[in-house]
């Protein structure tokens, strides 16, 4: 057995790893879940926050601090929670929060909790305790969040899908930590609601908007890239529209900074305070025109005019007034549920997800240390499957050592991305619940709109045809044994194939 083990190590690190290193992933690429040609797209729509505009690291600190102060000043929480500062490296997007148990965790596409990623406050919960609480590691469907990721109508889980939710998760964990450390009895449901309301008030009361407007250069970044994308689309005669939940004056100042004073000339329709996802479902709310001073007018809207700004409204009226229907429309947003889900499921628009975390994760995946670790982890898994038929005590002892090595390497792999929760896209082997929803609701996804600059506007995106599980040979066949020893050239031939590279490293394998 150790001969097989040593031959695999020799082959992988002398032949396969260099082969993978020569086929690096492009962090500025656009990835496709569904075949789509840009030549079919006549109208481009955009969300504003984290789609047209990107914010610096200072914004999440601002949101965290403002919400923390609201908890103290308005909800009478202990002033001692002010000692907690925002940690940008604690949480990742897509996590679930058990409202009743006050636990933050990562769940895969099959509703299984990834053990080792369950946090009570700022401390990890032992696997044995998690299994005891949930009678295993599976979360039943009726306990999962609702369609939009919310905890409602009996759902005990809340999924945090918004980039703005990162400070919310961290604040929840910090306040939980304070109560636990100081043996303060509290109701987790009330804490969740108070933190949620405080985060909401940072937006609703204009705290965040005023801070950004007062120091726009501190908070907004990548302006030149957004300008270039919009200019490219305009030069090719594409129609463009903006639908955002942000208020008029805030969007106007941001777009003037990003694009210029004449930014509205680029857009055929601009809609603010749309209240997505209700905008896509509620047929009752009419549009209102906003004048240059931000005053709402009472005129009945018979046409959506270029250069004007409109508030609220609904998608059904939007479709009636514009005639922009079906697959000739491509809408970009960062929120999988609020921006994209209804559009693709109910209205047939093409959808593009903006996932800023994608760029940094791909850069990690291109490092030699990650490639070596991931390659050996995959190979060791195959070796375990192949060798488990040996039942003698010596073989079983070796297999147990390999299982421990595999467990250690899984943890090492997680730490490449985030020490607490790992990758946004994967648990140990499975796609995350976040990735499952991304794959369903987004035709294409990318790190930022600037990725469009790398493609002509007649480019067709083709999703990779990655093998299904029943289309692949079992691990034992991939290992290609002739008796007890593995042939080095067979390993290199089988593991070096493109399907292995995609299954192991490519985002399109999800």
Secondary structure as the mmCIF struct_conf table of DSSP 4:
data_model
#
loop_
_struct_conf.conf_type_id
_struct_conf.id
_struct_conf.beg_label_comp_id
_struct_conf.beg_label_asym_id
_struct_conf.beg_label_seq_id
_struct_conf.end_label_comp_id
_struct_conf.end_label_asym_id
_struct_conf.end_label_seq_id
HELX_RH_AL_P HELX_RH_AL_P1 UNK A 2 UNK A 11
HELX_RH_PI_P HELX_RH_PI_P1 UNK A 12 UNK A 16
HELX_RH_AL_P HELX_RH_AL_P2 UNK A 17 UNK A 21
TURN_TY1_P TURN_TY1_P1 UNK A 22 UNK A 22
BEND BEND1 UNK A 23 UNK A 23
TURN_TY1_P TURN_TY1_P2 UNK A 27 UNK A 28
STRN STRN1 UNK A 31 UNK A 32
BEND BEND2 UNK A 33 UNK A 34
STRN STRN2 UNK A 36 UNK A 37
HELX_RH_3T_P HELX_RH_3T_P1 UNK A 38 UNK A 40
STRN STRN3 UNK A 43 UNK A 46
BEND BEND3 UNK A 48 UNK A 48
STRN STRN4 UNK A 49 UNK A 49
TURN_TY1_P TURN_TY1_P3 UNK A 50 UNK A 52
STRN STRN5 UNK A 53 UNK A 53
STRN STRN6 UNK A 54 UNK A 55
TURN_TY1_P TURN_TY1_P4 UNK A 57 UNK A 57
HELX_RH_AL_P HELX_RH_AL_P3 UNK A 58 UNK A 73
TURN_TY1_P TURN_TY1_P5 UNK A 74 UNK A 74
BEND BEND4 UNK A 75 UNK A 75
HELX_RH_3T_P HELX_RH_3T_P2 UNK A 79 UNK A 83
TURN_TY1_P TURN_TY1_P6 UNK A 88 UNK A 89
BEND BEND5 UNK A 90 UNK A 90
TURN_TY1_P TURN_TY1_P7 UNK A 93 UNK A 94
STRN STRN7 UNK A 96 UNK A 98
TURN_TY1_P TURN_TY1_P8 UNK A 99 UNK A 102
STRN STRN8 UNK A 103 UNK A 105
STRN STRN9 UNK A 107 UNK A 108
TURN_TY1_P TURN_TY1_P9 UNK A 109 UNK A 110
BEND BEND6 UNK A 111 UNK A 111
STRN STRN10 UNK A 112 UNK A 113
TURN_TY1_P TURN_TY1_P10 UNK A 115 UNK A 116
STRN STRN11 UNK A 119 UNK A 120
TURN_TY1_P TURN_TY1_P11 UNK A 121 UNK A 122
STRN STRN12 UNK A 123 UNK A 124
HELX_LH_PP_P HELX_LH_PP_P1 UNK A 125 UNK A 126
HELX_RH_AL_P HELX_RH_AL_P4 UNK A 127 UNK A 134
TURN_TY1_P TURN_TY1_P12 UNK A 135 UNK A 135
BEND BEND7 UNK A 136 UNK A 137
STRN STRN13 UNK A 138 UNK A 138
HELX_RH_3T_P HELX_RH_3T_P3 UNK A 141 UNK A 143
BEND BEND8 UNK A 144 UNK A 144
TURN_TY1_P TURN_TY1_P13 UNK A 147 UNK A 148
BEND BEND9 UNK A 149 UNK A 149
TURN_TY1_P TURN_TY1_P14 UNK A 153 UNK A 154
STRN STRN14 UNK A 157 UNK A 159
BEND BEND10 UNK A 162 UNK A 162
TURN_TY1_P TURN_TY1_P15 UNK A 163 UNK A 164
HELX_RH_AL_P HELX_RH_AL_P5 UNK A 165 UNK A 181
TURN_TY1_P TURN_TY1_P16 UNK A 182 UNK A 183
HELX_RH_AL_P HELX_RH_AL_P6 UNK A 188 UNK A 204
TURN_TY1_P TURN_TY1_P17 UNK A 205 UNK A 205
BEND BEND11 UNK A 206 UNK A 206
HELX_RH_AL_P HELX_RH_AL_P7 UNK A 207 UNK A 214
TURN_TY1_P TURN_TY1_P18 UNK A 215 UNK A 215
HELX_RH_AL_P HELX_RH_AL_P8 UNK A 216 UNK A 219
STRN STRN15 UNK A 220 UNK A 221
HELX_RH_AL_P HELX_RH_AL_P9 UNK A 223 UNK A 235
TURN_TY1_P TURN_TY1_P19 UNK A 236 UNK A 237
STRN STRN16 UNK A 239 UNK A 243
BEND BEND12 UNK A 245 UNK A 246
HELX_RH_AL_P HELX_RH_AL_P10 UNK A 248 UNK A 258
TURN_TY1_P TURN_TY1_P20 UNK A 259 UNK A 259
TURN_TY1_P TURN_TY1_P21 UNK A 261 UNK A 262
HELX_RH_3T_P HELX_RH_3T_P4 UNK A 263 UNK A 266
BEND BEND13 UNK A 268 UNK A 268
STRN STRN17 UNK A 269 UNK A 272
BEND BEND14 UNK A 273 UNK A 273
TURN_TY1_P TURN_TY1_P22 UNK A 276 UNK A 277
HELX_RH_3T_P HELX_RH_3T_P5 UNK A 278 UNK A 280
TURN_TY1_P TURN_TY1_P23 UNK A 281 UNK A 281
BEND BEND15 UNK A 284 UNK A 284
HELX_LH_PP_P HELX_LH_PP_P2 UNK A 285 UNK A 286
STRN STRN18 UNK A 287 UNK A 290
TURN_TY1_P TURN_TY1_P24 UNK A 292 UNK A 293
BEND BEND16 UNK A 294 UNK A 294
HELX_LH_PP_P HELX_LH_PP_P3 UNK A 295 UNK A 295
STRN STRN19 UNK A 296 UNK A 296
HELX_LH_PP_P HELX_LH_PP_P4 UNK A 297 UNK A 297
BEND BEND17 UNK A 302 UNK A 303
TURN_TY1_P TURN_TY1_P25 UNK A 306 UNK A 307
STRN STRN20 UNK A 309 UNK A 312
HELX_RH_AL_P HELX_RH_AL_P11 UNK A 315 UNK A 322
HELX_RH_3T_P HELX_RH_3T_P6 UNK A 326 UNK A 328
STRN STRN21 UNK A 329 UNK A 333
BEND BEND18 UNK A 334 UNK A 334
HELX_RH_PI_P HELX_RH_PI_P2 UNK A 336 UNK A 341
HELX_RH_AL_P HELX_RH_AL_P12 UNK A 342 UNK A 346
BEND BEND19 UNK A 347 UNK A 347
STRN STRN22 UNK A 350 UNK A 354
TURN_TY1_P TURN_TY1_P26 UNK A 356 UNK A 356
HELX_RH_AL_P HELX_RH_AL_P13 UNK A 357 UNK A 365
TURN_TY1_P TURN_TY1_P27 UNK A 366 UNK A 366
BEND BEND20 UNK A 367 UNK A 367
HELX_RH_AL_P HELX_RH_AL_P14 UNK A 368 UNK A 387
TURN_TY1_P TURN_TY1_P28 UNK A 388 UNK A 389
BEND BEND21 UNK A 392 UNK A 392
HELX_RH_AL_P HELX_RH_AL_P15 UNK A 393 UNK A 415
TURN_TY1_P TURN_TY1_P29 UNK A 416 UNK A 417
TURN_TY1_P TURN_TY1_P30 UNK A 419 UNK A 421
BEND BEND22 UNK A 424 UNK A 425
STRN STRN23 UNK A 426 UNK A 426
BEND BEND23 UNK A 427 UNK A 430
STRN STRN24 UNK A 431 UNK A 432
HELX_RH_AL_P HELX_RH_AL_P16 UNK A 433 UNK A 441
BEND BEND24 UNK A 443 UNK A 443
STRN STRN25 UNK A 444 UNK A 446
BEND BEND25 UNK A 447 UNK A 447
HELX_RH_3T_P HELX_RH_3T_P7 UNK A 449 UNK A 454
BEND BEND26 UNK A 455 UNK A 455
TURN_TY1_P TURN_TY1_P31 UNK A 457 UNK A 458
STRN STRN26 UNK A 460 UNK A 461
HELX_LH_PP_P HELX_LH_PP_P5 UNK A 466 UNK A 468
HELX_RH_3T_P HELX_RH_3T_P8 UNK A 469 UNK A 471
BEND BEND27 UNK A 472 UNK A 472
HELX_LH_PP_P HELX_LH_PP_P6 UNK A 473 UNK A 474
HELX_RH_AL_P HELX_RH_AL_P17 UNK A 475 UNK A 478
TURN_TY1_P TURN_TY1_P32 UNK A 479 UNK A 479
STRN STRN27 UNK A 481 UNK A 482
TURN_TY1_P TURN_TY1_P33 UNK A 483 UNK A 484
STRN STRN28 UNK A 485 UNK A 486
HELX_RH_AL_P HELX_RH_AL_P18 UNK A 488 UNK A 495
TURN_TY1_P TURN_TY1_P34 UNK A 496 UNK A 496
BEND BEND28 UNK A 497 UNK A 497
HELX_RH_AL_P HELX_RH_AL_P19 UNK A 498 UNK A 505
HELX_RH_3T_P HELX_RH_3T_P9 UNK A 507 UNK A 509
#
